[in-house]
Amino acid sequence: MNRTVMIVDDSLFIRKILRGILAQAGYNVVSEAASGIEAMRNLHTSHPDIILLDIILPDSNGLDLLESIIKVCPDSKIVVCSSIGQEPVIRKSRELGAKAFIQKPFTPEKVSEVLAGLED
């Protein structure tokens, strides 16, 4: 498989958890970002297949960032991964181009299931 992933989350703890889950599932984490600015900078060098994107970031709204990422990397599949799981937020993220939504707190099984669904 060896699909590449970028994790965008301001929590180092969450990034470490996701990195472990992804490694176990055979994904290659090529980049991590703790902010929107860092994410956009990293996109120019990493070009990941999949981006796990938090909504609440210190310098940007993840939904606004989602639109920017799609303009720069239209082929990347974006999965919003957030504790904000209200239906309007999930719907808006889908309308903006996210392929899936993972509600925090998540299980390794849920992350693997969602990522496997992207392969379809």
Residue pairs with C-beta under 8 A, 6 or more apart in sequence:
1 26
1 27
2 26
2 27
2 28
3 26
3 27
3 28
3 49
3 50
4 27
4 28
4 29
4 30
4 46
4 47
4 48
4 49
4 50
5 22
5 27
5 28
5 29
5 30
5 48
5 49
5 50
5 51
5 52
6 29
6 30
6 31
6 32
6 33
6 39
6 42
6 43
6 46
6 48
6 50
6 51
6 52
6 76
7 14
7 15
7 18
7 19
7 22
7 29
7 31
7 32
7 33
7 51
7 52
8 32
8 33
8 36
8 38
8 39
8 51
8 52
8 53
8 54
8 57
8 62
8 65
9 15
9 18
9 32
9 33
9 34
9 52
9 53
9 54
9 57
9 81
10 34
10 35
10 54
10 56
10 57
10 58
11 54
12 34
14 54
14 81
14 104
15 32
15 34
18 29
18 52
18 81
18 111
19 29
19 32
21 108
21 111
21 112
22 28
22 29
22 111
22 115
23 29
24 108
25 111
25 112
25 115
27 50
27 115
30 46
30 48
31 42
31 45
31 46
31 48
32 42
33 39
33 41
33 42
34 57
34 58
35 57
35 58
35 59
35 60
36 57
36 59
36 60
36 62
36 64
36 65
36 68
37 59
37 60
39 51
39 53
39 57
39 65
39 69
40 65
40 68
40 69
40 72
43 69
43 72
43 73
43 76
44 72
47 73
47 76
48 73
48 76
49 75
49 76
49 77
50 76
50 77
50 78
50 79
50 115
50 118
51 69
51 73
51 76
51 77
51 78
51 79
52 79
52 81
52 102
53 62
53 65
53 66
53 69
53 78
53 79
53 80
53 81
53 98
54 62
54 80
54 81
54 82
55 61
55 62
55 63
55 80
55 82
55 84
55 89
55 93
56 62
56 82
56 83
56 84
57 65
62 80
62 82
63 89
63 92
63 93
63 96
66 78
66 80
66 93
66 96
66 97
66 98
67 96
67 97
69 76
69 78
70 76
70 78
70 96
70 97
77 99
77 118
78 97
78 98
78 99
79 98
79 99
79 100
79 101
79 102
79 114
79 115
79 118
80 90
80 93
80 98
80 100
80 101
80 102
81 101
81 102
81 104
81 106
82 89
82 101
82 102
82 103
82 104
83 103
83 104
83 105
85 101
85 103
85 104
90 101
93 101
94 101
99 118
100 114
100 117
100 118
102 110
102 111
102 114
